[in-house]
Amino acid sequence: MALMITAECINCDVCEPECPNEAISMGEDFYQIAADKCTECVGHFDQPQCVQLCPVACIPVNPAHVENQQSLMAKYLRLTLISA
């Protein structure tokens, strides 16, 4: 279940540096999350860091990218092996 940032984002810059997979970047109007890089922090933390820190709670699960814990862990392993 990759996460997404909604239009309620205030561009506070809190989430982007906290993403261990570098999945968050500035979009045209507000931050966005690359679904192919988002593991919801599986493999890094117990909870998604961006969700924990967001002051306006604008980071829900992306319904277009529903994944289970196993697929998130597989994505984490693929991402960390590629970057190693």
Backbone as JSON Lines, residues from 0, in Angstrom:
{"i":0,"aa":"M","n":[0.83,-1.17,0.0],"ca":[0.0,0.0,0.0],"c":[0.88,1.24,0.0]}
{"i":1,"aa":"A","n":[1.27,1.66,-1.11],"ca":[2.02,2.89,-1.17],"c":[1.15,4.02,-0.66]}
{"i":2,"aa":"L","n":[1.77,5.01,-0.13],"ca":[1.06,6.17,0.38],"c":[0.97,7.23,-0.7]}
{"i":3,"aa":"M","n":[0.14,8.24,-0.44],"ca":[0.02,9.36,-1.36],"c":[-0.14,10.63,-0.54]}
{"i":4,"aa":"I","n":[0.21,11.75,-1.13],"ca":[0.04,13.05,-0.48],"c":[-1.09,13.77,-1.21]}
{"i":5,"aa":"T","n":[-2.05,14.24,-0.43],"ca":[-3.22,14.89,-1.02],"c":[-3.0,16.4,-1.18]}
{"i":6,"aa":"A","n":[-3.94,17.05,-1.82],"ca":[-3.86,18.48,-2.08],"c":[-3.9,19.32,-0.8]}
{"i":7,"aa":"E","n":[-4.22,18.71,0.32],"ca":[-4.2,19.44,1.59],"c":[-2.77,19.73,2.06]}
{"i":8,"aa":"C","n":[-1.79,19.18,1.39],"ca":[-0.38,19.4,1.74],"c":[-0.07,20.9,1.78]}
{"i":9,"aa":"I","n":[0.63,21.32,2.83],"ca":[1.0,22.73,2.99],"c":[2.47,22.98,2.63]}
{"i":10,"aa":"N","n":[3.12,21.98,2.04],"ca":[4.53,22.1,1.63],"c":[5.42,22.54,2.78]}
{"i":11,"aa":"C","n":[5.25,21.91,3.91],"ca":[6.02,22.27,5.1],"c":[7.44,21.71,5.07]}
{"i":12,"aa":"D","n":[7.72,20.81,4.14],"ca":[9.06,20.23,3.96],"c":[9.47,19.25,5.05]}
{"i":13,"aa":"V","n":[8.55,18.79,5.87],"ca":[8.89,17.87,6.95],"c":[9.07,16.44,6.45]}
{"i":14,"aa":"C","n":[8.23,16.0,5.53],"ca":[8.21,14.6,5.13],"c":[9.39,14.19,4.23]}
{"i":15,"aa":"E","n":[9.74,15.02,3.3],"ca":[10.72,14.66,2.27],"c":[12.06,14.17,2.83]}
{"i":16,"aa":"P","n":[12.68,14.87,3.76],"ca":[13.98,14.38,4.26],"c":[13.87,13.14,5.15]}
{"i":17,"aa":"E","n":[12.68,12.83,5.64],"ca":[12.51,11.69,6.53],"c":[12.28,10.37,5.8]}
{"i":18,"aa":"C","n":[12.02,10.41,4.5],"ca":[11.73,9.19,3.75],"c":[13.01,8.4,3.5]}
{"i":19,"aa":"P","n":[13.11,7.19,4.06],"ca":[14.33,6.41,3.9],"c":[14.53,5.88,2.48]}
{"i":20,"aa":"N","n":[13.47,5.87,1.68],"ca":[13.58,5.37,0.3],"c":[13.67,6.48,-0.73]}
{"i":21,"aa":"E","n":[13.71,7.73,-0.27],"ca":[13.74,8.88,-1.17],"c":[12.58,8.85,-2.16]}
{"i":22,"aa":"A","n":[11.41,8.45,-1.66],"ca":[10.21,8.33,-2.49],"c":[9.43,9.63,-2.58]}
{"i":23,"aa":"I","n":[9.75,10.6,-1.73],"ca":[9.0,11.86,-1.69],"c":[9.79,12.95,-2.4]}
{"i":24,"aa":"S","n":[9.1,13.66,-3.28],"ca":[9.72,14.78,-3.99],"c":[8.67,15.86,-4.23]}
{"i":25,"aa":"M","n":[9.13,17.05,-4.56],"ca":[8.21,18.15,-4.82],"c":[7.55,17.93,-6.17]}
{"i":26,"aa":"G","n":[6.24,17.99,-6.18],"ca":[5.48,17.9,-7.43],"c":[5.23,19.3,-7.97]}
{"i":27,"aa":"E","n":[4.28,19.4,-8.87],"ca":[3.98,20.69,-9.47],"c":[3.45,21.69,-8.43]}
{"i":28,"aa":"D","n":[2.55,21.23,-7.56],"ca":[1.96,22.13,-6.57],"c":[2.26,21.74,-5.12]}
{"i":29,"aa":"F","n":[2.49,20.46,-4.87],"ca":[2.78,19.98,-3.53],"c":[3.59,18.69,-3.64]}
{"i":30,"aa":"Y","n":[4.04,18.21,-2.5],"ca":[4.86,17.0,-2.51],"c":[4.09,15.8,-3.05]}
{"i":31,"aa":"Q","n":[4.84,14.83,-3.58],"ca":[4.25,13.61,-4.11],"c":[5.11,12.43,-3.69]}
{"i":32,"aa":"I","n":[4.5,11.25,-3.72],"ca":[5.21,10.02,-3.33],"c":[5.25,9.09,-4.53]}
{"i":33,"aa":"A","n":[6.44,8.62,-4.88],"ca":[6.62,7.66,-5.97],"c":[6.22,6.28,-5.45]}
{"i":34,"aa":"A","n":[5.14,5.74,-5.98],"ca":[4.62,4.45,-5.5],"c":[5.62,3.33,-5.67]}
{"i":35,"aa":"D","n":[6.47,3.4,-6.68],"ca":[7.45,2.33,-6.9],"c":[8.59,2.35,-5.88]}
{"i":36,"aa":"K","n":[8.69,3.43,-5.09],"ca":[9.72,3.52,-4.06],"c":[9.16,3.47,-2.64]}
{"i":37,"aa":"C","n":[7.86,3.68,-2.5],"ca":[7.27,3.73,-1.16],"c":[7.02,2.34,-0.61]}
{"i":38,"aa":"T","n":[7.62,2.07,0.55],"ca":[7.39,0.8,1.25],"c":[6.64,1.02,2.56]}
{"i":39,"aa":"E","n":[6.1,2.22,2.74],"ca":[5.48,2.61,4.01],"c":[6.45,2.41,5.15]}
{"i":40,"aa":"C","n":[7.72,2.56,4.87],"ca":[8.82,2.42,5.81],"c":[9.05,0.98,6.28]}
{"i":41,"aa":"V","n":[8.37,0.0,5.67],"ca":[8.62,-1.41,5.98],"c":[10.11,-1.68,5.71]}
{"i":42,"aa":"G","n":[10.76,-2.32,6.65],"ca":[12.18,-2.6,6.53],"c":[13.04,-1.53,7.19]}
{"i":43,"aa":"H","n":[12.46,-0.38,7.46],"ca":[13.19,0.73,8.09],"c":[12.63,1.06,9.47]}
{"i":44,"aa":"F","n":[11.3,1.26,9.53],"ca":[10.64,1.69,10.76],"c":[9.34,0.93,10.96]}
{"i":45,"aa":"D","n":[8.79,1.0,12.16],"ca":[7.52,0.34,12.45],"c":[6.33,1.09,11.87]}
{"i":46,"aa":"Q","n":[6.46,2.39,11.7],"ca":[5.39,3.24,11.19],"c":[5.94,4.13,10.07]}
{"i":47,"aa":"P","n":[5.11,4.49,9.09],"ca":[5.56,5.41,8.05],"c":[5.95,6.76,8.67]}
{"i":48,"aa":"Q","n":[7.17,7.16,8.46],"ca":[7.68,8.39,9.07],"c":[6.96,9.63,8.58]}
{"i":49,"aa":"C","n":[6.63,9.67,7.3],"ca":[5.94,10.84,6.76],"c":[4.58,11.03,7.42]}
{"i":50,"aa":"V","n":[3.87,9.94,7.63],"ca":[2.55,10.0,8.26],"c":[2.69,10.47,9.7]}
{"i":51,"aa":"Q","n":[3.69,9.96,10.4],"ca":[3.9,10.32,11.79],"c":[4.2,11.81,11.96]}
{"i":52,"aa":"L","n":[4.91,12.4,11.0],"ca":[5.35,13.79,11.13],"c":[4.45,14.82,10.47]}
{"i":53,"aa":"C","n":[3.57,14.4,9.6],"ca":[2.75,15.34,8.83],"c":[1.83,16.15,9.76]}
{"i":54,"aa":"P","n":[1.96,17.48,9.75],"ca":[1.14,18.3,10.65],"c":[-0.31,18.47,10.21]}
{"i":55,"aa":"V","n":[-0.62,18.13,8.95],"ca":[-2.0,18.3,8.47],"c":[-2.66,16.97,8.09]}
{"i":56,"aa":"A","n":[-2.03,15.86,8.39],"ca":[-2.6,14.52,8.14],"c":[-3.11,14.37,6.72]}
{"i":57,"aa":"C","n":[-2.24,14.63,5.75],"ca":[-2.64,14.56,4.34],"c":[-1.96,13.42,3.59]}
{"i":58,"aa":"I","n":[-1.58,12.34,4.32],"ca":[-0.87,11.23,3.69],"c":[-1.6,9.92,3.96]}
{"i":59,"aa":"P","n":[-2.63,9.64,3.16],"ca":[-3.36,8.37,3.3],"c":[-2.75,7.28,2.42]}
{"i":60,"aa":"V","n":[-3.29,6.08,2.54],"ca":[-2.93,4.98,1.65],"c":[-3.44,5.31,0.25]}
{"i":61,"aa":"N","n":[-2.63,5.04,-0.74],"ca":[-3.02,5.27,-2.13],"c":[-3.85,4.09,-2.61]}
{"i":62,"aa":"P","n":[-5.14,4.28,-2.86],"ca":[-6.0,3.15,-3.26],"c":[-5.61,2.54,-4.6]}
{"i":63,"aa":"A","n":[-4.85,3.24,-5.4],"ca":[-4.4,2.71,-6.69],"c":[-3.18,1.81,-6.55]}
{"i":64,"aa":"H","n":[-2.58,1.77,-5.36],"ca":[-1.37,0.97,-5.14],"c":[-1.47,0.19,-3.84]}
{"i":65,"aa":"V","n":[-2.45,-0.68,-3.74],"ca":[-2.65,-1.49,-2.54],"c":[-1.66,-2.65,-2.54]}
{"i":66,"aa":"E","n":[-0.9,-2.78,-1.47],"ca":[0.1,-3.85,-1.33],"c":[0.02,-4.42,0.08]}
{"i":67,"aa":"N","n":[0.36,-5.7,0.22],"ca":[0.41,-6.3,1.55],"c":[1.82,-6.19,2.12]}
{"i":68,"aa":"Q","n":[1.98,-6.61,3.36],"ca":[3.27,-6.51,4.04],"c":[4.37,-7.27,3.3]}
{"i":69,"aa":"Q","n":[4.03,-8.42,2.73],"ca":[5.02,-9.21,2.0],"c":[5.52,-8.48,0.76]}
{"i":70,"aa":"S","n":[4.62,-7.88,0.02],"ca":[5.05,-7.16,-1.19],"c":[5.82,-5.9,-0.83]}
{"i":71,"aa":"L","n":[5.45,-5.24,0.28],"ca":[6.21,-4.08,0.72],"c":[7.63,-4.48,1.13]}
{"i":72,"aa":"M","n":[7.75,-5.62,1.82],"ca":[9.08,-6.11,2.2],"c":[9.89,-6.5,0.97]}
{"i":73,"aa":"A","n":[9.25,-7.11,-0.01],"ca":[9.95,-7.46,-1.25],"c":[10.43,-6.21,-1.97]}
{"i":74,"aa":"K","n":[9.61,-5.16,-1.96],"ca":[10.02,-3.89,-2.58],"c":[11.2,-3.29,-1.82]}
{"i":75,"aa":"Y","n":[11.13,-3.33,-0.48],"ca":[12.24,-2.84,0.34],"c":[13.54,-3.58,0.0]}
{"i":76,"aa":"L","n":[13.47,-4.91,-0.09],"ca":[14.66,-5.69,-0.41],"c":[15.19,-5.36,-1.8]}
{"i":77,"aa":"R","n":[14.29,-5.21,-2.76],"ca":[14.7,-4.85,-4.12],"c":[15.38,-3.47,-4.13]}
{"i":78,"aa":"L","n":[14.8,-2.52,-3.43],"ca":[15.36,-1.16,-3.38],"c":[16.72,-1.12,-2.68]}
{"i":79,"aa":"T","n":[16.85,-1.87,-1.6],"ca":[18.11,-1.82,-0.85],"c":[19.19,-2.62,-1.56]}
{"i":80,"aa":"L","n":[18.83,-3.67,-2.28],"ca":[19.83,-4.42,-3.03],"c":[20.32,-3.62,-4.23]}
{"i":81,"aa":"I","n":[19.42,-2.87,-4.86],"ca":[19.81,-2.04,-6.0],"c":[20.76,-0.94,-5.56]}
{"i":82,"aa":"S","n":[20.49,-0.34,-4.41],"ca":[21.31,0.78,-3.96],"c":[22.58,0.33,-3.25]}
{"i":83,"aa":"A","n":[22.69,-0.95,-2.96],"ca":[23.89,-1.45,-2.25],"c":[25.09,-1.6,-3.17]}
